[in-house]
Amino acid sequence: MMAYLDNELKIEVEDKAGGIDEGGIALEGETNTVFQVEYVKIDGKGIPATAVEKNGKLSVLWGELKRFP
């Protein structure tokens, strides 16, 4: 795993467990930590490249609603 701040590498962690075959991911901080993730890239052997479909997403709808007074 690599974590960047303002395009500067801040954290690099080696996967000593050999990866996982399936499952989800979680981005977590310490207790009472607030952080914002702007970009997440997950890739590797056997992970197909897919684009995020923005149509019908709540954030897109909210952005459209905020345009109108």
HELIX and SHEET records of a PDB file:
HELIX    1   1 LEU A   58  LYS A   66  1                                   9    
SHEET    1   A 2 MET A   2  LEU A   5  0                                        
SHEET    2   A 2 GLU A   8  GLU A  12 -1                                        
END                                                                             
